[in-house]
Amino acid sequence: MKTVWLLKSSESSDGRYRDALTEAGFSAVVVPTLSFQWCNERVLRDALQKPQDHTGIIFTSQRAVEAVAEIYGKLEVSIHHQWSEKKVFVIGEATQMAVQKLLKLPSIGQESGNAQQLAPIIIRETKPFDKPLLYPCGSLGRDELPKLLAQQDRDFRALTTYETSPHCNLRQTIQKLIAAGQMPHVAVFFSPSGVKFALPVFEELKVSTTGVKIVAIGPTTNTALVEHKQLVWGVCPSPSPDGLMRVLAGVH
Protein backbone atom coordinates (compact mmCIF):
# COMPACT_ATOMS: atom_id res chain seq x y z
CA MET A 1 0.00 0.00 0.00
CA LYS A 2 1.40 3.39 -1.03
CA THR A 3 1.82 5.92 1.79
CA VAL A 4 0.74 9.52 1.17
CA TRP A 5 1.75 12.32 3.54
CA LEU A 6 -0.71 15.21 3.67
CA LEU A 7 1.26 18.23 4.90
CA LYS A 8 -1.60 20.38 6.05
CA SER A 9 -3.02 22.16 9.06
CA SER A 10 -4.02 19.81 11.85
CA GLU A 11 -6.73 22.29 12.85
CA SER A 12 -8.50 21.63 9.59
CA SER A 13 -11.60 19.50 10.08
CA ASP A 14 -11.58 18.71 6.35
CA GLY A 15 -11.12 14.94 6.35
CA ARG A 16 -12.23 14.59 2.73
CA TYR A 17 -8.67 14.11 1.43
CA ARG A 18 -7.89 11.28 3.82
CA ASP A 19 -11.25 9.62 3.06
CA ALA A 20 -10.69 9.85 -0.71
CA LEU A 21 -7.17 8.40 -0.42
CA THR A 22 -8.27 5.54 1.83
CA GLU A 23 -11.09 4.67 -0.55
CA ALA A 24 -8.59 4.58 -3.44
CA GLY A 25 -6.33 2.15 -1.57
CA PHE A 26 -3.66 4.53 -0.26
CA SER A 27 -2.41 4.81 3.31
CA ALA A 28 -3.07 8.48 4.17
CA VAL A 29 -1.08 10.19 6.93
CA VAL A 30 -1.87 13.77 7.99
CA VAL A 31 1.32 15.57 9.04
CA PRO A 32 0.29 18.60 11.15
CA THR A 33 2.27 21.41 9.53
CA LEU A 34 0.74 24.76 10.51
CA SER A 35 -0.68 26.54 13.53
CA PHE A 36 -2.76 29.72 13.53
CA GLN A 37 -3.40 32.53 15.99
CA TRP A 38 -6.12 35.15 15.55
CA CYS A 39 -5.08 38.81 15.54
CA ASN A 40 -6.56 42.30 14.99
CA GLU A 41 -9.94 41.18 16.34
CA ARG A 42 -11.05 44.69 17.30
CA VAL A 43 -10.28 46.11 13.84
CA LEU A 44 -12.01 43.16 12.19
CA ARG A 45 -15.08 43.58 14.43
CA ASP A 46 -15.30 47.27 13.47
CA ALA A 47 -15.16 46.36 9.77
CA LEU A 48 -17.75 43.58 10.06
CA GLN A 49 -20.15 45.93 11.86
CA LYS A 50 -20.18 48.20 8.79
CA PRO A 51 -21.33 46.13 5.81
CA GLN A 52 -22.68 49.36 4.29
CA ASP A 53 -19.07 50.50 3.84
CA HIS A 54 -18.12 47.50 1.71
CA THR A 55 -19.04 46.04 -1.68
CA GLY A 56 -18.49 42.55 -0.33
CA ILE A 57 -15.90 40.26 1.18
CA ILE A 58 -13.13 38.00 -0.16
CA PHE A 59 -12.07 34.71 1.45
CA THR A 60 -9.01 32.93 0.05
CA SER A 61 -8.66 30.39 2.89
CA GLN A 62 -10.72 28.46 5.41
CA ARG A 63 -8.68 30.07 8.15
CA ALA A 64 -9.86 33.56 7.19
CA VAL A 65 -13.46 32.30 7.34
CA GLU A 66 -12.86 30.87 10.82
CA ALA A 67 -11.29 34.15 12.03
CA VAL A 68 -14.33 36.09 10.79
CA ALA A 69 -16.77 33.50 12.21
CA GLU A 70 -15.34 34.04 15.71
CA ILE A 71 -16.71 37.59 15.60
CA TYR A 72 -19.52 37.31 13.07
CA GLY A 73 -21.55 34.95 15.23
CA LYS A 74 -21.78 37.60 17.96
CA LEU A 75 -23.06 40.38 15.68
CA GLU A 76 -26.68 41.45 15.45
CA VAL A 77 -29.01 39.61 13.07
CA SER A 78 -29.60 42.85 11.13
CA ILE A 79 -25.87 42.96 10.27
CA HIS A 80 -25.98 39.32 9.15
CA HIS A 81 -28.85 40.25 6.85
CA GLN A 82 -26.88 43.13 5.34
CA TRP A 83 -23.86 40.91 4.65
CA SER A 84 -26.14 38.31 3.02
CA GLU A 85 -26.98 40.95 0.41
CA LYS A 86 -23.30 41.57 -0.36
CA LYS A 87 -21.12 39.55 -2.74
CA VAL A 88 -18.92 36.97 -1.04
CA PHE A 89 -15.99 35.64 -3.10
CA VAL A 90 -14.07 32.44 -2.31
CA ILE A 91 -11.20 30.34 -3.62
CA GLY A 92 -11.92 26.63 -3.74
CA GLU A 93 -14.60 24.24 -2.53
CA ALA A 94 -13.24 23.93 1.02
CA THR A 95 -13.44 27.70 1.57
CA GLN A 96 -16.92 27.79 0.05
CA MET A 97 -18.04 25.01 2.40
CA ALA A 98 -16.59 26.87 5.39
CA VAL A 99 -18.47 30.06 4.42
CA GLN A 100 -21.69 28.10 4.06
CA LYS A 101 -21.26 26.21 7.34
CA LEU A 102 -19.85 28.94 9.62
CA LEU A 103 -21.36 32.13 8.18
CA LYS A 104 -24.47 30.79 6.41
CA LEU A 105 -23.66 33.02 3.41
CA PRO A 106 -23.88 32.26 -0.32
CA SER A 107 -20.63 32.70 -2.21
CA ILE A 108 -19.14 32.99 -5.70
CA GLY A 109 -15.90 31.59 -7.14
CA GLN A 110 -15.54 28.13 -5.58
CA GLU A 111 -14.45 26.82 -8.99
CA SER A 112 -11.32 28.99 -8.78
CA GLY A 113 -8.13 27.49 -7.42
CA ASN A 114 -5.94 30.56 -7.00
CA ALA A 115 -5.84 34.36 -7.15
CA GLN A 116 -5.37 34.48 -10.92
CA GLN A 117 -8.56 32.49 -11.42
CA LEU A 118 -10.59 34.38 -8.81
CA ALA A 119 -9.61 37.91 -9.90
CA PRO A 120 -11.56 37.84 -13.22
CA ILE A 121 -14.65 36.60 -11.35
CA ILE A 122 -14.44 39.49 -8.88
CA ILE A 123 -13.86 41.98 -11.70
CA ARG A 124 -16.87 40.62 -13.60
CA GLU A 125 -19.14 40.84 -10.55
CA THR A 126 -18.10 44.29 -9.28
CA LYS A 127 -17.74 47.85 -10.60
CA PRO A 128 -14.64 50.04 -10.82
CA PHE A 129 -14.18 52.65 -8.06
CA ASP A 130 -16.94 51.09 -5.94
CA LYS A 131 -16.73 50.65 -2.15
CA PRO A 132 -13.85 48.41 -1.03
CA LEU A 133 -14.06 44.65 -0.70
CA LEU A 134 -13.13 43.46 2.78
CA TYR A 135 -10.23 41.02 2.44
CA PRO A 136 -9.37 39.16 5.68
CA CYS A 137 -6.10 37.31 5.16
CA GLY A 138 -3.13 35.70 6.87
CA SER A 139 0.18 37.22 7.85
CA LEU A 140 1.94 35.26 5.09
CA GLY A 141 -0.62 36.08 2.40
CA ARG A 142 0.75 36.96 -1.02
CA ASP A 143 -0.10 40.27 -2.64
CA GLU A 144 -1.05 38.75 -6.02
CA LEU A 145 -4.82 39.19 -5.69
CA PRO A 146 -4.65 42.82 -4.47
CA LYS A 147 -2.38 43.66 -7.41
CA LEU A 148 -4.75 42.09 -9.94
CA LEU A 149 -7.74 43.93 -8.45
CA ALA A 150 -5.93 47.28 -8.24
CA GLN A 151 -5.00 47.01 -11.93
CA GLN A 152 -8.73 46.96 -12.72
CA ASP A 153 -9.64 49.78 -10.29
CA ARG A 154 -11.28 47.47 -7.75
CA ASP A 155 -10.78 48.77 -4.25
CA PHE A 156 -10.15 46.41 -1.34
CA ARG A 157 -9.29 46.52 2.32
CA ALA A 158 -6.77 43.83 3.23
CA LEU A 159 -6.83 43.02 6.92
CA THR A 160 -4.50 40.50 8.59
CA THR A 161 -6.76 38.34 10.76
CA TYR A 162 -4.47 35.42 11.61
CA GLU A 163 -0.79 34.67 11.97
CA THR A 164 0.73 31.46 10.64
CA SER A 165 3.53 29.55 12.33
CA PRO A 166 4.98 26.01 12.19
CA HIS A 167 3.01 23.41 14.14
CA CYS A 168 4.72 22.70 17.46
CA ASN A 169 4.75 18.93 16.72
CA LEU A 170 5.88 19.12 13.08
CA ARG A 171 9.45 17.92 13.67
CA GLN A 172 8.39 15.27 16.19
CA THR A 173 5.69 13.86 13.89
CA ILE A 174 8.07 13.51 10.93
CA GLN A 175 10.74 11.96 13.17
CA LYS A 176 8.26 9.34 14.46
CA LEU A 177 7.05 8.48 10.97
CA ILE A 178 10.61 7.94 9.74
CA ALA A 179 11.46 5.81 12.80
CA ALA A 180 8.37 3.70 12.11
CA GLY A 181 9.46 3.17 8.49
CA GLN A 182 6.60 5.22 7.08
CA MET A 183 8.50 7.25 4.50
CA PRO A 184 6.03 8.56 1.93
CA HIS A 185 5.67 7.45 -1.66
CA VAL A 186 3.83 10.75 -2.19
CA ALA A 187 4.09 14.03 -0.23
CA VAL A 188 1.24 16.50 -0.78
CA PHE A 189 1.85 20.16 0.07
CA PHE A 190 -1.24 22.32 0.59
CA SER A 191 0.20 25.84 0.86
CA PRO A 192 3.34 27.96 0.35
CA SER A 193 3.62 28.35 4.13
CA GLY A 194 3.52 24.56 4.49
CA VAL A 195 6.43 24.36 2.05
CA LYS A 196 8.29 27.10 3.94
CA PHE A 197 7.99 25.35 7.32
CA ALA A 198 8.21 21.66 6.34
CA LEU A 199 11.16 21.57 3.97
CA PRO A 200 13.71 22.90 6.53
CA VAL A 201 12.56 20.11 8.88
CA PHE A 202 13.12 17.58 6.07
CA GLU A 203 16.66 18.94 5.63
CA GLU A 204 17.36 19.00 9.37
CA LEU A 205 16.26 15.36 9.76
CA LYS A 206 18.05 14.40 6.53
CA VAL A 207 14.82 13.26 4.91
CA SER A 208 15.57 12.84 1.22
CA THR A 209 12.76 13.59 -1.21
CA THR A 210 14.57 11.65 -3.95
CA GLY A 211 12.10 9.05 -5.15
CA VAL A 212 9.20 10.75 -3.37
CA LYS A 213 6.50 12.09 -5.67
CA ILE A 214 5.95 15.72 -4.64
CA VAL A 215 2.42 17.02 -5.30
CA ALA A 216 1.24 20.62 -4.99
CA ILE A 217 -2.35 21.62 -4.25
CA GLY A 218 -2.55 24.43 -6.80
CA PRO A 219 -0.09 26.58 -8.78
CA THR A 220 0.86 28.92 -5.91
CA THR A 221 2.14 26.01 -3.84
CA ASN A 222 3.85 24.64 -6.95
CA THR A 223 5.70 27.95 -7.34
CA ALA A 224 6.84 27.79 -3.70
CA LEU A 225 8.16 24.24 -4.19
CA VAL A 226 10.03 25.22 -7.35
CA GLU A 227 11.54 28.21 -5.52
CA HIS A 228 12.80 25.71 -2.92
CA LYS A 229 14.36 23.68 -5.75
CA GLN A 230 11.95 20.76 -5.38
CA LEU A 231 11.08 18.62 -8.37
CA VAL A 232 7.27 18.70 -8.52
CA TRP A 233 5.68 15.50 -9.81
CA GLY A 234 2.13 16.83 -10.10
CA VAL A 235 -0.03 19.92 -9.59
CA CYS A 236 -3.69 19.46 -8.66
CA PRO A 237 -6.01 21.13 -11.19
CA SER A 238 -8.31 22.16 -8.34
CA PRO A 239 -7.91 22.45 -4.56
CA SER A 240 -10.13 19.46 -3.86
CA PRO A 241 -9.94 15.71 -3.19
CA ASP A 242 -11.08 15.09 -6.79
CA GLY A 243 -8.21 17.24 -8.04
CA LEU A 244 -5.72 15.26 -5.95
CA MET A 245 -7.12 11.90 -7.04
CA ARG A 246 -6.80 12.92 -10.68
CA VAL A 247 -3.09 13.58 -10.14
CA LEU A 248 -2.58 10.36 -8.16
CA ALA A 249 -4.24 8.29 -10.88
CA GLY A 250 -0.74 8.07 -12.37
CA VAL A 251 0.86 6.59 -9.24
CA HIS A 252 1.90 2.97 -9.59
MOBEL-V766908 format. One line per field, one symbol per residue. burial: # if it has 16 or more other ideal C-beta (glycine too) atoms within 10 Angstrom, else .. A space follows every 50 residues. Layout:
BEGIN
burial->???
END
This chain:
BEGIN
burial->.########..#.#.###.##..#.#.#########...#...#..##.. #..################.##.......#.##..############### .##.#.####.####.###.###..#....########.###.###.##. ...#.#######.#.##..##.##..#......################. ##....#.#..##############..#.#.#####.####.###.##.. ..
END
